[in-house]
Amino acid sequence: MKTEIEDRWSFVFSVLLKKQEDLWVAHCLELDLVAASPSMREAETDLLSIIDEQVRYCITNNNMENLFHDAPREVWDEYGM
């Protein structure tokens, strides 16, 4: 069953996933949100949860102007953009 939020909004985000020492780091470039974990799958899953909460909060509180905060240019450069 879809929520009202899922029926009205659709987003596509770029994620940089890389290994740094003993952790996998997942970085959402459009929102500048980061999650880190010992496993790649956990880092991805954690970041998706963080993104979901951020988007839901902004939509629910009619605060879309504060949703997007680009990651620093050097992070985008690592992604190849």
Stockholm file with secondary structure:
# STOCKHOLM 1.0

chainA/1-81         MKTEIEDRWSFVFSVLLKKQEDLWVAHCLELDLVAASPSMREAETDLLSIIDEQVRYCITNNNMENLFHDAPREVWDEYGM
#=GR chainA/1-81 SS CCCHHHHHCCCCCCEEEEEETTEEEEEETTTTEEEEESSHHHHHHHHHHHHHHHHHHHHHTTCGGGTCCCCCHHHHHHHTC
#=GC SS_cons        CCCHHHHHCCCCCCEEEEEETTEEEEEETTTTEEEEESSHHHHHHHHHHHHHHHHHHHHHTTCGGGTCCCCCHHHHHHHTC
//
